[in-house]
Amino acid sequence: MDSPQYLFLDFEFTMPETKTSPNGFCPEIIEVGLVAVVDDQIIGQFSSYVKPLRFPQLTERCKSFLNITQEQIDRGMSFYELVSLLRQYDRERPTTVITWGSMDMKVLRENCQSAQVEFPFTGEHRDLAMEYKRFFGNKNQTGLRKAVQEYGNEAVGKAHCALDDAFTAYTIFRLVENDKKYLAKTKPPTIGERIDLTQLRKKFAL
């Protein structure tokens, strides 16, 4: 049986200009970044802009926030090509998709429903942001770049670049998994380690 694959996935989305403009707005994927990992080795990566279906013209707010142009998006792959690509990754071997937060899978699912295409993933999805929050007992969900800095590491590339964010998520995943393994291996202290025997001897010395 093939070794399982971890697919670190990040999307960037369209943004409305205001709460009411454009009318009927819904977020659509306009950039994909993914890193495929098998047996702790990166076996592939992919990055592309994606042309939105329902609202093909980007708002000024979106272009400014993501620092992208309409021309870059117009030259991107179609949403149908994106779904086909993701389905191909999913079918090559048992695949677990890992994202930072739940938004990526939510928007992908909504975009698939809108385009009337089948959702491409059949395996498990892990929300790394939620795992990070639970692992450290944080009350609030930590941002991707802040999380990697809390580990004393630098994020990869620039924020809101889908491939850089996917690589950054992979970095955090490795750090958290190593900590989990370390904690699992750490044996509980013996009674001798818990008690300062020298102080005990002094107390009961004749």
N, C-alpha and C positions, 0 to 999 in steps of 0.2 A: 504493500500500500504506500502511496506517495506521502512524504512528510507534509504536515499541514502548513498552510501559508498564512502569514499575517499581512494584511493589506492596510497600510497606513494611508488614509484618504483625507483630503481636504478640498473643500470647494469654496469659491467666492461667489457671491450672489449679487443680482441687481438690487438697487435700492430706490425707493420712491423719492420724489423731490420733496413732497410734503405728505401729511397724513391723508390728504384727499386727492393728490395728484401723483401719477396719472390715475384716472378713475378705474376702480376694480383691480388695482395693482396686486400682484402676488410675486414673491421672490423667485427668481430663476437662476440656475447655475450658469455662470459665465466664465469660470476658470476651474480647471481640475488639476490637482497634483496628487500623485500617488507613489508610494514606495512599497515594493513587494519584498517580503523577507521570508526565507525558509532556512531552518536550522541556524538561526542567528546570522545568516548571510544575506546581504541585499542581492536579489537576483534580477531586479528590474526597477525602473522608475519611468514615470511618464508625466508630461506637463503639456497643457494646451488651453487655449481660450475656447469658449463654447458659445455658439450663437443662440441667444434666447428665442423662443418661439412666439410667446404671447406679446411681449413688449421688446421688440428688437432694437429700439432706440434707447440708449442709455440716458439716464438723467444726468444733469450737470453735477449733482451731489454725488452720484455713484462714480463718475469719472474722476472727480476731485479726490474722493475718499480712497479709492483703489489705485489712483494714479495710472489710469489706463485711458486709451482713446477708443472712439467708435470704430476706427479703421482696424485696430487690433482684434476687436470682437468680430467684425465683419469677415475677417480672414480665418476665424476659428473653425473648429469642427462643428458639425451639427449635433443637436442633442441626441438624435437617433444613433449617430456614430459613437457618441459617448456611452450610451447604454449598451451597445454592442461590444464595445471594448471592455467595459466592466463585467459583462456577462462572460466574456472570454476568460478573464482572470479567474472568475468564480468557478468555471467549469474545468480549469486545468488541474486543480487539486483541491482538497478540502480547505476552505478559506474562512478565516475570521477577519472581519472588517473592524478596524480600530480608528475612531475619530475622537477629536477633542470636543466634547459636547454632543448634544443630540440633534443639533440643527441640521447638520449635513445630511443625515439619513432622512430626516423629516422632509426637507425640501426635495431631496431626490425622489422620495416616494410620491410627493404631491406633483412634482413635474412629470413623473411617469404616468400618473393617473390622468393628468391634463392632456398629455400627448397620446394617451391610450396605448401605452407599451408596457410590457411586463417588467416588474421590478427585477433588476439583474442579479441580486444576491439571494442565495438560498441558505447560507450558513449563519453563524453567530455574529452579532454585532456587539462590540464593547465600547462603552463611553469612557474614555480614559480620564476625562475631567472629573467624572463622578467617582471613579476608582481612586484618583489622587485625593479628592476631598475626603473620602471615607478613610483612606490609609493614614492620612495625617490628622484626621478628626477636625477638619476645618468647618466652620459654620457656613462660610460662603464659598462658592465655586471660584477657583483661581483661574486667571487668564493664562493662556498657553505660554506666553513669553515670561510672565512673572513666575510661573511654576518652574521653568528651567533655570531661571536666575536664582530661585530659592535653593536650588541644588548646587549653586556655585558654577553653573555652566552658562555659556552664551548660546542664545538662540541662533539657528541657522539662517543666514541671509536676512531678508527684510520681512517685516510683518505684512500680512495680507497678500503675500505671494503664496499661492496654493502649494507649490512644490516645496518651498522653504518651510512652510508650516507643517507639511507632512513629515519632512525630515526632523523637524523639532519635536513633533509628537513621538517619533520613533526614539529619539534621544531620551525623552522623559520615560517612555515605556521601559527601556533598558535599565535606567536608573532605579525605577520603582520595583521592577522584577528582581533586580539584584538585591535590593533591600529586603524584599519578601523572602528570598532564599536565605539571606543572612539570618533573619529573625527565626526562620524555621529551623535552622541548624543550631542556633544558640540554645544550649541546654540550660535548664533552670539551675540556679546556684545550689551547691550542697549546703548542708547546715553549717559546715565549717567555714564556708565562704560568707555566709550571712552573719555569723557571729564573730566578733573580735575576741579570739581566744585569750589573748594576753590580758585584756581587761577582765575577762571572766576569771582567770587564774588569780589575779590580784584580789578580786572581790572575795574569793573563797580561800585565800591563803591563810594559813594559821599564823 
